Amino acid sequence: MIDTTAIGRTFAAHDDSPGAPPVMVASHSFWADHLGRDPGSIGRLLTLDGMQVTVIGVMSKEFDGPRALRGIDGWIPLTPCLESVRSQGRPATTINVYGRLK
């Protein structure tokens, strides 16, 4: 992700490594609606579909992410997400992947 955070940070390479603790970058609207715009939300543990994640950043209000998808609450790295799904014995049949060109 391009670093356009309001608070915190976006993903680093180590966030997507096998065994990495699951982290999340929250959308600005999720932060406002569910976390009360609390700057102390960075470091907070949330449970997403049975997986505990730590909020590491909140995107700026102007960031709209992939334009094809609206209403996104946040983003998590692929590797920890797949590890969690597989550990629960569930198939990962649909995954949206986004990249950033240099």
N, CA, C and O of each residue as an XYZ file, in Angstrom:
408
protein
N       0.826     -1.180      0.000
C       0.000      0.000      0.000
C       0.872      1.245      0.000
O       1.946      1.268      0.600
N       0.409      2.248     -0.661
C       1.080      3.534     -0.586
C       0.813      4.068      0.816
O      -0.313      3.997      1.309
N       1.834      4.594      1.445
C       1.659      5.034      2.821
C       0.915      6.352      2.881
O       1.521      7.423      2.822
N      -0.396      6.269      2.998
C      -1.239      7.437      3.185
C      -2.040      7.224      4.462
O      -3.264      7.357      4.477
N      -1.329      6.894      5.524
C      -2.011      6.627      6.779
C      -2.349      7.922      7.511
O      -1.635      8.921      7.419
N      -3.452      7.871      8.235
C      -3.817      8.965      9.130
C      -3.016      8.803     10.420
O      -2.500      9.776     10.971
N      -2.921      7.564     10.891
C      -2.105      7.234     12.063
C      -1.516      5.842     11.848
O      -2.055      5.044     11.081
N      -0.427      5.564     12.516
C       0.197      4.246     12.397
C       0.969      4.091     11.109
O       1.530      5.049     10.577
N       0.987      2.857     10.616
C       1.770      2.535      9.421
C       1.018      1.545      8.544
O       0.000      0.977      8.943
N       1.546      1.354      7.342
C       1.037      0.304      6.467
C       1.940     -0.910      6.637
O       2.772     -0.949      7.543
N       1.776     -1.894      5.771
C       2.493     -3.152      5.905
C       3.972     -3.026      5.564
O       4.370     -2.258      4.689
N       4.763     -3.797      6.276
C       6.183     -3.973      5.975
C       6.350     -5.413      5.493
O       5.460     -6.240      5.689
N       7.473     -5.710      4.872
C       7.706     -7.051      4.320
C       7.535     -8.131      5.383
O       6.994     -9.200      5.099
N       7.992     -7.861      6.604
C       7.905     -8.900      7.648
C       6.460     -9.213      8.050
O       6.200    -10.270      8.626
N       5.525     -8.317      7.757
C       4.120     -8.564      8.102
C       3.511     -9.684      7.261
O       2.507    -10.277      7.655
N       4.108     -9.978      6.109
C       3.574    -11.002      5.213
C       4.452    -12.248      5.189
O       4.416    -13.002      4.216
N       5.236    -12.480      6.234
C       6.067    -13.680      6.267
C       5.364    -14.799      7.025
O       4.529    -14.539      7.891
N       5.701    -16.042      6.699
C       5.109    -17.164      7.430
C       5.375    -17.026      8.928
O       6.495    -16.732      9.346
N       4.341    -17.240      9.721
C       4.464    -17.146     11.162
C       4.376    -15.743     11.729
O       4.440    -15.559     12.945
N       4.228    -14.743     10.858
C       4.132    -13.352     11.334
C       2.830    -13.167     12.105
O       1.811    -13.762     11.755
N       2.858    -12.345     13.150
C       1.605    -12.063     13.854
C       0.638    -11.341     12.923
O       1.046    -10.418     12.218
N      -0.628    -11.737     12.901
C      -1.600    -11.100     12.012
C      -1.834     -9.631     12.371
O      -2.048     -9.286     13.534
N      -1.788     -8.781     11.356
C      -1.983     -7.345     11.531
C      -3.033     -6.846     10.549
O      -3.354     -7.510      9.564
N      -3.560     -5.661     10.842
C      -4.596     -5.065      9.996
C      -4.342     -3.570      9.871
O      -3.950     -2.909     10.833
N      -4.571     -3.052      8.673
C      -4.630     -1.616      8.458
C      -6.112     -1.310      8.256
O      -6.732     -1.811      7.318
N      -6.666     -0.502      9.122
C      -8.100     -0.193      9.095
C      -8.403      0.931      8.112
O      -7.590      1.832      7.902
N      -9.575      0.858      7.522
C     -10.036      1.982      6.709
C     -10.409      3.124      7.654
O     -10.683      2.906      8.834
N     -10.414      4.327      7.120
C     -10.764      5.482      7.937
C     -12.190      5.355      8.464
O     -12.455      5.694      9.617
N     -13.113      4.869      7.628
C     -14.511      4.754      8.058
C     -14.668      3.697      9.152
O     -15.456      3.896     10.076
N     -13.945      2.585      9.073
C     -14.004      1.567     10.133
C     -13.474      2.148     11.440
O     -14.055      1.938     12.505
N     -12.382      2.869     11.348
C     -11.791      3.504     12.526
C     -12.788      4.468     13.171
O     -12.945      4.491     14.392
N     -13.458      5.262     12.334
C     -14.425      6.234     12.855
C     -15.658      5.539     13.436
O     -16.107      5.876     14.532
N     -16.199      4.576     12.704
C     -17.473      3.946     13.096
C     -17.333      2.921     14.216
O     -18.227      2.797     15.054
N     -16.222      2.185     14.242
C     -16.101      1.071     15.187
C     -15.030      1.258     16.255
O     -15.052      0.586     17.286
N     -14.108      2.158     16.011
C     -13.033      2.367     16.986
C     -13.058      3.768     17.581
O     -12.126      4.166     18.279
N     -14.113      4.507     17.309
C     -14.337      5.810     17.921
C     -13.287      6.867     17.626
O     -13.088      7.790     18.415
N     -12.612      6.730     16.481
C     -11.539      7.675     16.098
C     -10.442      7.777     17.162
O      -9.771      8.801     17.289
N     -10.280      6.715     17.904
C      -9.319      6.701     19.002
C      -7.900      6.478     18.481
O      -7.624      5.422     17.913
N      -6.987      7.447     18.656
C      -5.600      7.249     18.231
C      -4.953      6.065     18.955
O      -3.979      5.490     18.469
N      -5.502      5.705     20.120
C      -5.009      4.543     20.854
C      -5.426      3.216     20.239
O      -5.120      2.156     20.784
N      -6.126      3.265     19.104
C      -6.519      2.035     18.413
C      -5.313      1.284     17.855
O      -5.375      0.073     17.645
N      -4.216      2.004     17.616
C      -3.003      1.341     17.127
C      -2.524      0.412     18.236
O      -2.324      0.831     19.377
N      -2.345     -0.849     17.883
C      -1.949     -1.860     18.858
C      -3.127     -2.631     19.437
O      -2.934     -3.607     20.162
N      -4.337     -2.203     19.126
C      -5.529     -2.878     19.647
C      -5.749     -4.214     18.951
O      -5.548     -4.323     17.741
N      -6.157     -5.226     19.698
C      -6.475     -6.539     19.137
C      -7.942     -6.585     18.740
O      -8.814     -6.194     19.516
N      -8.212     -7.063     17.532
C      -9.565     -7.281     17.043
C      -9.682     -8.730     16.601
O      -8.678     -9.356     16.262
N     -10.880     -9.264     16.598
C     -11.109    -10.610     16.085
C     -11.857    -10.499     14.769
O     -12.971     -9.977     14.720
N     -11.238    -10.993     13.698
C     -11.833    -10.978     12.359
C     -12.010    -12.412     11.902
O     -11.030    -13.116     11.657
N     -13.244    -12.844     11.786
C     -13.550    -14.194     11.315
C     -12.753    -15.240     12.097
O     -12.214    -16.182     11.516
N     -12.685    -15.066     13.417
C     -11.996    -16.025     14.272
C     -10.498    -15.818     14.395
O      -9.841    -16.542     15.142
N      -9.942    -14.848     13.681
C      -8.499    -14.603     13.728
C      -8.242    -13.290     14.463
O      -8.823    -12.258     14.129
N      -7.365    -13.339     15.470
C      -7.007    -12.109     16.178
C      -5.962    -11.360     15.372
O      -4.955    -11.932     14.953
N      -6.210    -10.075     15.160
C      -5.290     -9.215     14.427
C      -5.007     -7.975     15.258
O      -5.837     -7.548     16.060
N      -3.832     -7.405     15.059
C      -3.449     -6.170     15.728
C      -3.553     -5.027     14.730
O      -3.011     -5.111     13.628
N      -4.242     -3.968     15.108
C      -4.354     -2.789     14.248
C      -3.006     -2.064     14.272
O      -2.517     -1.669     15.331
N      -2.412     -1.896     13.078
C      -1.118     -1.219     12.986
C      -1.223      0.152     12.322
O      -0.294      0.957     12.394
N      -2.353      0.411     11.679
C      -2.501      1.689     10.997
C      -3.938      1.958     10.609
O      -4.782      1.062     10.609
N      -4.200      3.208     10.278
C      -5.501      3.649      9.788
C      -5.237      4.495      8.553
O      -4.465      5.453      8.597
N      -5.875      4.138      7.465
C      -5.679      4.894      6.228
C      -6.337      6.264      6.332
O      -7.295      6.456      7.082
N      -5.808      7.208      5.568
C      -6.364      8.560      5.572
C      -7.776      8.543      4.998
O      -8.155      7.619      4.277
N      -8.535      9.556      5.322
C      -9.906      9.663      4.832
C      -9.949      9.723      3.309
O     -10.909      9.259      2.693
N      -8.920     10.289      2.706
C      -8.878     10.446      1.249
C      -8.564      9.143      0.513
O      -8.865      9.026     -0.675
N      -7.970      8.169      1.188
C      -7.598      6.914      0.539
C      -8.851      6.098      0.268
O      -9.610      5.796      1.189
N      -9.072      5.738     -0.994
C     -10.269      4.958     -1.311
C      -9.952      3.541     -1.765
O     -10.855      2.814     -2.179
N      -8.692      3.137     -1.696
C      -8.337      1.751     -2.001
C      -8.678      1.365     -3.425
O      -8.824      2.222     -4.298
N      -8.803      0.078     -3.650
C      -9.192     -0.385     -4.990
C     -10.567      0.170     -5.339
O     -11.534     -0.037     -4.606
N     -10.644      0.859     -6.441
C     -11.881      1.551     -6.805
C     -13.033      0.606     -7.116
O     -14.195      1.010     -7.057
N     -12.733     -0.642     -7.445
C     -13.799     -1.582     -7.782
C     -14.558     -2.040     -6.541
O     -15.685     -2.524     -6.645
N     -13.953     -1.890     -5.381
C     -14.576     -2.369     -4.149
C     -14.830     -1.196     -3.214
O     -13.935     -0.385     -2.976
N     -16.006     -1.106     -2.700
C     -16.365     -0.031     -1.757
C     -16.734     -0.669     -0.421
O     -17.073     -1.850     -0.354
N     -16.666      0.112      0.607
C     -17.090     -0.370      1.912
C     -16.123     -1.338      2.567
O     -16.539     -2.188      3.354
N     -14.850     -1.226      2.259
C     -13.863     -2.118      2.851
C     -13.517     -1.611      4.249
O     -13.264     -0.423      4.445
N     -13.509     -2.526      5.213
C     -13.200     -2.156      6.596
C     -11.705     -2.105      6.864
O     -11.260     -1.384      7.756
N     -10.929     -2.860      6.105
C      -9.497     -2.864      6.328
C      -8.799     -3.883      5.451
O      -9.416     -4.551      4.622
N      -7.501     -3.984      5.655
C      -6.663     -4.860      4.846
C      -5.761     -5.673      5.766
O      -5.299     -5.180      6.795
N      -5.517     -6.921      5.384
C      -4.591     -7.779      6.113
C      -3.654     -8.430      5.095
O      -4.049     -8.641      3.948
N      -2.422     -8.753      5.491
C      -1.514     -9.420      4.561
C      -2.013    -10.822      4.220
O      -2.730    -11.436      5.010
N      -1.644    -11.315      3.076
C      -2.123    -12.592      2.563
C      -1.630    -13.793      3.368
O      -2.434    -14.654      3.724
N      -0.344    -13.875      3.662
C       0.214    -15.082      4.283
C      -0.430    -15.396      5.633
O      -0.887    -16.524      5.818
N      -0.494    -14.464      6.585
C      -1.151    -14.799      7.861
C      -2.629    -15.146      7.699
O      -3.157    -15.979      8.436
N      -3.288    -14.517      6.748
C      -4.693    -14.812      6.496
C      -4.856    -16.264      6.030
O      -5.701    -16.993      6.549
N      -4.055    -16.673      5.059
C      -4.129    -18.047      4.561
C      -3.770    -19.059      5.643
O      -4.395    -20.115      5.735
N      -2.772    -18.745      6.459
C      -2.391    -19.651      7.546
C      -3.559    -19.841      8.510
O      -3.818    -20.961      8.950
N      -4.258    -18.773      8.839
C      -5.393    -18.851      9.754
C      -6.523    -19.685      9.161
O      -7.080    -20.550      9.837
N      -6.857    -19.431      7.915
C      -7.935    -20.161      7.251
C      -7.597    -21.648      7.187
O      -8.443    -22.491      7.488
N      -6.382    -21.969      6.802
C      -5.975    -23.380      6.683
C      -5.938    -24.068      8.043
O      -6.278    -25.248      8.142
N      -5.528    -23.349      9.102
C      -5.467    -23.958     10.425
C      -6.859    -24.312     10.944
O      -7.000    -25.161     11.824
N      -7.877    -23.664     10.400
C      -9.262    -23.950     10.778
C      -9.874    -25.022      9.873
O     -11.049    -25.365     10.009
N      -9.058    -25.548      8.944
C      -9.533    -26.590      8.047
C     -10.485    -26.089      6.975
O     -11.234    -26.871      6.390
N     -10.460    -24.797      6.719
C     -11.340    -24.221      5.707
C     -10.564    -23.992      4.419
O      -9.372    -23.688      4.460
N     -11.223    -24.134      3.281
C     -10.536    -23.822      2.020
C     -10.517    -22.314      1.788
O     -11.447    -21.607      2.177
N      -9.475    -21.838      1.165
C      -9.391    -20.426      0.764
C      -9.700    -20.388     -0.723
O      -8.797    -20.431     -1.558
N     -10.979    -20.307     -1.042
C     -11.381    -20.416     -2.444
C     -11.431    -19.094     -3.183
O     -11.279    -19.064     -4.404
N     -11.640    -18.000     -2.465
C     -11.704    -16.694     -3.109
C     -10.809    -15.724     -2.371
O     -10.978    -15.490     -1.174
N      -9.861    -15.166     -3.088
C      -8.945    -14.200     -2.493
C      -8.771    -13.064     -3.480
O      -8.515    -13.289     -4.663
N      -8.910    -11.857     -2.995
C      -8.627    -10.676     -3.812
C      -7.215    -10.241     -3.505
O      -6.871    -10.026     -2.342
N      -6.393    -10.109     -4.523
C      -5.002     -9.715     -4.344
C      -4.766     -8.412     -5.082
O      -5.190     -8.250     -6.227
N      -4.089     -7.482     -4.423
C      -3.783     -6.195     -5.023
C      -2.283     -5.973     -4.926
O      -1.648     -6.367     -3.948
N      -1.734     -5.353     -5.927
C      -0.306     -5.061     -5.921
C      -0.067     -3.585     -6.211
O      -0.970     -2.843     -6.595
N       1.158     -3.201     -6.016
C       1.544     -1.816     -6.293
C       2.723     -1.865     -7.247
O       3.722     -2.534     -6.981
N       2.605     -1.163     -8.344
C       3.707     -1.076     -9.311
C       4.704     -0.042     -8.856
O       4.347      0.948     -8.217
N       5.978     -0.283     -9.195
C       6.997      0.704     -8.843
C       6.777      1.988     -9.585
O       7.542      2.938     -9.414
